[in-house]
Amino acid sequence: MDKNIVKPITLIRQEFVDTLVEEINNCQLPMFVIEPILQDLLDQVKAMVQKQYEADKAQYEAQLKEVEG
């Protein structure tokens, strides 16, 4: 039996959060050092999300033009 089981995104997300928390707790850095690191990561993620949004929007609009035109 060849059955693909896909892990739900909610479980993947929680595992990611748990891993981050564990790493933060075990890194032996004080929180005043960790905070700007996390802020930098958040800024990078926000930029990537915006870039992906713009690419998705452009692709969608191009597909609409193909259908309409």
C-alpha positions in Angstrom: 0.0 0.0 0.0 1.6 3.3 -1.2 -0.1 6.0 1.0 1.3 9.5 1.3 0.7 10.9 4.7 1.1 14.7 4.9 1.8 16.2 8.3 -0.6 19.1 9.0 0.9 22.6 8.9 -0.3 23.1 12.5 1.9 20.3 13.7 4.9 21.4 11.6 4.4 24.9 13.1 4.3 23.7 16.6 7.4 21.6 16.2 9.2 24.6 14.8 8.1 26.8 17.7 9.2 24.1 20.2 12.6 23.8 18.5 13.1 27.5 18.6 12.2 27.7 22.3 14.4 24.8 23.1 17.4 26.4 21.2 16.8 29.8 22.8 16.6 28.2 26.3 19.8 26.2 25.7 22.0 28.7 23.9 23.2 30.4 27.1 22.8 33.8 25.7 21.1 36.5 27.7 17.8 37.8 26.5 19.2 41.2 25.6 21.4 39.5 23.1 18.6 37.2 21.8 16.0 39.9 21.3 17.8 41.9 18.5 18.7 38.6 16.8 15.0 37.6 16.7 14.1 41.1 15.6 16.5 40.9 12.6 15.0 37.5 11.7 11.5 38.9 11.9 12.5 41.8 9.6 14.0 39.3 7.1 10.9 37.1 7.2 8.6 40.1 6.7 10.6 41.2 3.6 10.4 37.6 2.2 6.7 37.5 2.8 6.2 40.8 1.0 8.4 39.6 -1.9 6.4 36.4 -2.2 3.1 38.4 -2.1 4.3 40.6 -4.9 5.4 37.6 -7.0 2.1 35.8 -6.4 0.1 38.9 -7.3 2.1 39.4 -10.5 1.6 35.8 -11.5 -2.1 35.9 -10.8 -2.5 39.1 -12.7 -0.6 37.6 -15.7 -2.9 34.5 -15.6 -6.0 36.8 -15.6 -4.7 38.7 -18.6 -4.1 35.3 -20.5 -7.7 34.2 -19.8 -9.2 37.6 -20.6 -7.1 38.4 -23.5 
